[in-house]
Amino acid sequence: MRKLLLLSLFSSVLATTTTQAQSTYTVTINPNKTYQTIVDFGASDCWTADFVGKYFSSTEKEKSAKWLFSQEFDSNGNPEGIGLSMWRVNLGAGSAEQGVNSGIDDETRRGYCYLDAKGTYDWAKCAGQQYFMQQAKKYGVVHFLLFSNSAPVQFTKNGKGYANSGEQTCNLSDNHFTDFADFLATTTKHFVDEGYQITLIDPVNEPQYDWTDGQEGSPWTNESIAKLARELDASITKNGLSSKILLPEACQWKALYMDGTEKRANNQIEAFFNPANTSTYIGNLSHLQKAVAGHSYWTFGNNSDLKDVREAVANKAAEYGLDVYQTEWSMLDKEPSTSAGFPASYDAATYTDIAVYMAKLIHCDLTYGNMASWSYWTTFAQEKWGQKNRFYLLRMNAQGDTGNESYGDIKNGGTITDNINLWVLGNYSRFIRPGYKRIDHATNQIESLNKLMGSAYLSPDGKRIVVVYVNMGSATGVNLNVSGQSAAKSIQLYRTSETENLKHIAGSYTLGARILVPKKSVSTFVIDFDEPIASGIAQIALDSQVDDNRIYNLNGQMIQTQDLKDGHLAKGIYIQNGKKFIVK
């Protein structure tokens, strides 16, 4: 009995000591200091959604759609799905009709085209893709993006969905620019007439690459992109559409603001939006979205790139009043560095390591890159070659497969399994809805990208704040405070970790009280108020009692002496006394 009592006392003391040893982040959220407006969170159907929709059972398809699009809760208060607000739909070029003659060996990377060589549209094609479009609409998805990797093969120079080696401009024939534009606009009009809100059309994808094999794709120069954009703008007008053109889906961020980064199509913001570049300027097109799109590949392996590259693209976009959209990412490239908090290799990494690092990337894209939209790449994929969950939100297993690895033919059907990647994205997508604004989130700790990272978002009606924490480090506590508010109507907590999938963590949470955030987890706090709590002033809040000559970057961070180079500010956009100025 005495041993049991001593053990009990020791355990109690140990637990108390451990809790006290954990750090606590005292957080102050200022809803009157705002940044970008969130447009949406999404994922693409490329390419296997068509196979799931055609060949998998109703049970498997329906549960997949619920996981992706539902905004409902189960009886325990857990989200049924991640509530994507955008669905990115691929328009195939016709390589699927060509079959083995397409030159694309992997059948799952070929795409059907609605338009044939005779000029006839067949809207019954891509039935599997359309199943998920229908489900997305049913569940309330508000934005659809149609994107193309290649023009229809009957319009390309070589009659293929990819380019010949050595192609310098694009694989679209010079005499088919109008035809390709009309195809995009006609397809968009069809789906608009079917009740889909096609908000964006993206006619090119990763124009920097050669795209000579493996999948549909085409290189593009800035000049050829501009030519196509002008044709598409005219065709959108002709068809009476309100959809906007989104460009240029750069393969990585540096191509948007630097020269010489890639083989072609560099410094694209300047090319398209600076009127001085007369051959490529398209900023005056009436149907061009005031945004620039790119992909987060190749610049996520270390903390410096995660911060500096994203700040650079945000600054360049802000010079021209543009939003930044991240339209495609999965964990390509070599593993991130250990200095960024990732294990020594992909083999050593767990599924949780991969998913939490994805959450870190999303955090950096939103906070340093001020990105208004964020989308994952391949929603469905088979797990192969020890890749774990690097390339999917939902895992496909072909009929007869056992375990995680799947090498079977998905045309025979199979099963779909949810994954921690899905639910990590859901920590953002389910609760940060279109129209929310990112707001100031400050702590008493120096932010480390290898420890706790937090960001906050305000609903359009001003009555809800959503706060998301990505914890790459050890367990810690947060003490939430909201400027001007002593209490909240309610605070709900949802967490994703090694053992939890966006689980509702029941409890009584209050402002000003310490709340635990476990290691290797993503936690979302939903804070509701009875009345609007923000003034709606979308600028840095300055002390009106004094002149503030301090200089801030667009993230609201004050410029320190160590940020200067040779005593001068680097190129970019800054704020002083409430006004923006540019250093060129």
N, C-alpha and C positions, 0 to 999 in steps of 0.2 A: 504494500500500500504506500509506504514512504517513498519507494523508488518511483512509483507511478506519479505521486504528487510532485516530486522533484522534477521528473521528466516533463510534467505538465507545465510547471512553473518556468522551466528552461525554455520550452517551446514558445511560451507566451512572451518571455523576454526577447527571444530570438526574433520573433515576428515583429515585435515593437521596434527592435533595433534595426531590422531590415527596412521597415517602413520609413523610419526616421532617416536612414541612410540614403533613401531614394531622393533625388532632387525634385524640386517643385518649381514649375514654370508659372509665375504669376502673369496672367494674360490680361491685357486691356484691349478691347475691341471698340473701335470708333466708327460707328455707322455713317458719320457725316464726312468721312474721308474715303472717297471711292476711287476705284480704278476701272478696269474694263467691265463691260456688260457681257455676261455669258449668253452665247447664242444657242449652243446645244452640246450634247455629248452623243457620240455615235459609234458605229462600227460598219464594216463593209460586208457585202454578201459574196465577195469574190473568194473562190470560185465555186466552192462546194455547197453553198446554200441551194443551188439548183439541184444538186444530187440528193440532198436531204429531202427537199420538197417533193422530188419525183419518186424516190425509191425507198424512203424510210416510212415506217408505219405511222398512222395517224397519231398514236400515243406519243411516239418519239418526236414528231413534228410539233404537236401541240404543246408539249412540255418545254421544248426548245423556245418556242415563241413566247410562252409565259415567262421564262427566265430572262429573255432579252427585253421584253417590252412592257410587262405588267407593272402597274403602279399600285397594286393592291397589297394588303397585308393578310397574313394567315391569322388563325384564332389566337396565336401567342404573340401577335404583334410584330412578327418577322416579315420583311418584304418578300413577296412572291417572286419578284424579278427585279431587274436593275433599271427599268423604266427609261430605256434609251429614248432620246428626243430627236435623233436623226438616224436615218438609214441610208447608207451610201450604196447605190445600185450600179453595178457594172453593165455597160452596154457593149456586148460582144461584137466582134468584127466579122464573124463568119468562119473562123477556123474550125469550129465544131462540125459545120456542114462539110468542110473539106476532109475531115477525118485524118487518116494517116498521111494524106497528101498535104496536110497543113504544114508539116515539118515540125510540129510541136508534139514531142513524144508523149508527154504526160497528158492523158485525156482530161484530167480534172482541171487543166489550165487552158483548155480551149473554150471559146465562147461562141454561142449562137447569135446570129444577127437577125433582127426583125425585117430587114430589107434584103431582097434578093437581087441578083444581077439584072432581072427584067424590070426592076422598079416597083415590085409588088411587096407590100407589107403584110406580114403574117403575125398577128398579135397573139396567136395561140402558142407561139414559141416561148421558151424559157419559163415553162409552167412552174417549175420548182422555185425559181426566183420570184415569180409573181405570187406564189403562195405566201412567202414571207413578206412581200410588200403588202398583201391583203391583211395579214396578221398585224403588221406594224400599224396600218391604218386603223384596224379594229381596236387596238390597244391605246390609240391616241397619239401615235408619233406625229409630230407637227412639221418636221422637215424631211424632205427626201432630196438627195443629191444624186444626179445622174452623171456618171463619169465614164470616159472612154480611154482605153489604152491604145487603141488603133482605130483608124477609119475603117469602114467596111472594106473587105478585101477587093471588091470590084472597083474601089477608088484609089487603091494604093499603086505605087510604081511597079512593084514586083508581083502583084496579085496575092501577096501573103499578108498575114497579120503581124509580121515583124519585118525589119529592114534588112537589106543586103549589107554586108560588110563594106565599110568605106562611105556609106551614105553621109553626106555633109549637112543636109538641111532637114528634111523630113521624108517619110515614106509616102506621104500623100501626093498624088499627081498634081501638077500645077493647074490642070484644067478641071480639077474636082474639088477645089476649096468651097465653092458655092454648094456643090452637091453634098459634101460632108456637113456643112452648116445646116442645110435644109433637113438632112437626116436627123441631126440632133434636135432641131426645133420641132420637126414633125413628131418624133418619138415623145418629146416632152409634152406636146399638145395632146397626144393620145392619152397619156396618163393623167394629165390635168383634167381632161374631159371625163375620165374614169373616177375622179374624185380625189386624186392624190395631190398633195401640196408640194409640187416640185419647185423648191425655192432656188436651187442652184444647179447649173450645168457646168461641168468641168471637162473641156474637150481634149486636154492633153494631160499626160501623167509622167512625171520624172523625165522631162525633156533632155536632161543632161546625158543620159545613157545612150549607147548605140542600139540596144534592143535587137540583136541579131539572131536570137534563138530562145527557146525555153518557155516563152509565153507571148501573148500579144503585146505589142509595144512599138513605139516609134521614137526616134530622136527628133528634136525640134530646136531650131535656133530661135532667138528672140524675134527676129524679123518674120519668120514663118508663123510663129504664135500670134504676133500682132495682126498679120494678114488674115488668119483664121478668125480671130476675135472680131475683126471688123465685119467679116461675112456673117458670123453667127449673130452679131448684134442686129444686123439688117434682117436676118431671117426671123429672129425673135419678134421684131417689130411687125414683120409681115404676117406672122401667125397670131398676133394679138395677145402675146404672153406677158406675164409680169415676172417670170423667172429671170434670175441674174446669172451672169457668167462669172465663174470663180477661176482664177489663175494664180500661179502656173503649176501648182503641186510640185514644187522643187524637191529634188531627191534629198536635200539636206539644207539646213538654214543658211550656211555661208554663201550658197549660190544666190541668195536673195539680196545680199548687200556687199559682196566682194567681187572683184575681178580675178580671173585666173584660178578660181577654186576648182572648177570642173572643166571638162573638155570643151563644152559649149554651154550656151545659155546661162551666163553669169550676170551678177549685179542687176537682177531682174526688176527690183523695185524702181531703180533709176531708169532702166530701159523703158518700162511701161508707164510710169507716172510722172516723169520729168518731161515737160513740153519741149525742152531743148533737144531731146532725142527724137527728131522728127520722123525717122524711119520706123520707130518702134512705139511711139507714144500712143496710148489708147485710153488714157485717163479721162477723156471726154466722151467716151461711149456711154450712151444712156442706160444700157443694160449691164454694165460692168459693176460687179459688187465692189464696194469700197473696202476691199480686204485683199490680203495676199495669203496664199496657201503654200504650205510646205510640209515636209515630213521630218520627224525627230530621229531618223536613222543617223548612225555614224558620229553623232555628237553627244552620246550619253554615257561614255565610258569613264569619265572622270568628273570630279566636282567643278573644276575650272570651266570645262565646256558647258556643263549643265547650267552654270550661272552666266559666264561671260558671253557665250554665243547667243544665248536667248535674250540677254539684255541688248546685245548689238542689233538683233533683228527687230526687237521691239522699238528701239530708238530710231532705226531707219524707217520703219513703217509709220511711226508717229510723225516724222517729218512731212509725210504726205497725207496725214489724217486717215490712215488705213488700220483696220483690224487685222489681226494675225490669226489664221486658222491652221491648227495642226490636224491634218486629214488622214494621216496614216502612220502607224508605228506598231512594230512587234520587235522582239529581241534578236534582230539580226546582228551581224558583226561578232567579233570576239567578245568574250566576257568582260564586263566592267572591271576596273582595277580594284585591288584590295584596299587601296587608299580611299576609294569611294564607298567602302563598306560591304563590298561583294566578296563572296568566297573566292578561293584561289583559282577555281575552274568551274565550268558548267557541270562537270561530273560531280564536284564537291557540293554544288548548290542544291538546295531543296526546292520543292515547288513553292514553298513560302518565301524563300530568298528571292526567287524570280518575281513573284507577285508583288512583294513589298518594294522591290526595286522599281517595278513599273509604277507603283504609287509615288515613289520619290520623283520619277521622271514627270509624271502628271503635275505634281506639286511645283516643280521647277518651271515647266511650260506655262503654268498659270500665273505664278508669282514673279518670275524673272522675265518671261516672255510675254506677259500680259495677254495670253492667247484667249480668244473669245470662244473658240470651238476646239474640241479634242475628240479624236476618233481612233479606234483600234483598227488594225488591218484585217486579218482573216478571222472571221467569227468562228467558223468551223474548220477543224483540221484533224487529221490522224496524227497520233503521236508516233514518231519514228526515230531510229538512230540515236536513242538516248537524249533526244532534244527536250524531253519533259514538256513543260507548258510554255515554252518560249513563243509558240506561234498560234495559239488559239485562245478563245474564250470558252468555247464548248468543244469537248473532245469527242470525236467520232471513233467508234469501233465497228469495223465491218462485221457482217454476219460470220459467226464462228470464231472470231478472235477471242483470246483470253488475255487478261491483264491489261496494262495500259498501252503497250505497243501494239500498233495495228498496221498490218500490211495487206489486208484483204481487199477485195473489189467492193467499193461502196455502192456500186450499182445493184448489189445483192441485198442492200439494206443493212441494218445493224442497230446499234444503240447510241444514244447521246448522253454524255455525262457532264454535269456542271463542274466547275473548277474554281479554285481560289482567285484566278485572274478575273473571272466574271464578277465575283463579289467585291473585289478590290475596286474595279471600275465603278461598281454600284455605289460604293461609298461616296462617290462624286455624282454620278449620273442620276441616281434615284432621288436625290434631295436638292441638288443645285439645278434648278429648272431654268428654261429659257427666260431671259429677262432679269435674272438675278445679277447683282453687281458685286464684284469683289470689293471688300472694304478693309480698312486698316486693321492689322493684327500685330500687336506689339507685345513683347515679353521682357522680363527682367534678365533673360539669358541671351548670350550671343548665339545667334542661330548657327547650328552646325548641320550640314547636310548628311552627316553620319549619325545624328541623334534624332531629336524630336523636331518635326517640321509642321507648322500649322498655317492655315489660311482660313479666311472667313468671308461669307457671302450674305447679302441682304436681299430679301424678296422684294418684288416691285411695290407691294402695298406697305412695306416698311414694318411689318408685324412679325417677321421671322428672320432669324439669323441661323445660318448653317456653318458650323466650324468643323474642318476636317484635319485630323492629325495623322501623320505618317511617322511611325517610331522605328527608326533603324537601330536605335541603341537599347540600353537597358530600360527596365520599367521605371516610369517616372510619374509624377503627378502634375495636373494642371489645375490652376485656380482661375476660373473664368470670371471676368468682370466686363461689363458693358458700360461705356461712358454714358453718364446721365441716368443709369438705371440701377436701382437697388435690388430689384427682384424681377423674376420672369413668371409668366403664367404657367409654363411647364418647360422641362428640359428632358428630351429623350436621347438615349445613347444607342448607337448601332455599331457593331464591331466585326471586323474580319481579321482572323488570325489563323494559326495552324489548326485550330480546333473549332473555329467559328466562321460561318458564312453569312456576313451581314446580319448577324444575330442581334435582336433587340435585347439589350442588357437592362432588365427591369431594375428600378431603384428610384430613390428620392434624391434628386440632384438640385442644387441651388447655386445661384451666383455667389461667388466669394468662397465656396467650399472646395476643398481638395478632392479631385477625382482621379483615380488611377488610370494610366494608359500603359498597358502591358508592352513588353518588348516584342519586336517583329509583328506589329499589328497596325491596322488602319482603323481609326475610330472617328465616327461622325456624330456630332452633337447637334440636335435640332432644338433651337431655343425659340419659344413662342411668347409673344407679348399681346396684351389686350388692345393696345393702341399703337399706331405708328411711332417709331422711335427715332426717325432720322429726318433731317431737314431737307434732304435731297440735293444738297450742294455737292456737285461732282468735281471737287477740286481739293487740293491740299488745304487743310484747315490751318490758318495762321492766327497767331495771337494778335488780336486787334488792338491791344494796348501798347504794343511796341513795334517798331520797325524791325522786320526780320530779314536781314541781309544774307542769312545763311542760304546755301545752295543745296538743292535736293535733286536726286534723279527721279525718273518717272515711277519708281517703286515707292517713292516717299522717303527714301533713305538719304540722310544728310551726308554730303560729300565731306570726307575726312582728308586730312593732310596726306595720308598714305595713298589716297586714291588719285592724287595728282601726279603727272609725269612732267618732270623738270619744272615743277611749280605751276603747271598749266592743266586745264581740263582737257580730257580726251574728247574726240569727236562725239557728238551726241546731242540730245535734247535735255535741258535742265529747267528747273523751276526756282525762281527767286522772287520774293515779295508777291507770290501768287500768280506770276506770269511766266510763261514758257519762253525760253530763248535757245537758239541753236548754236553750237560750236562746230564749225566746218573744218 
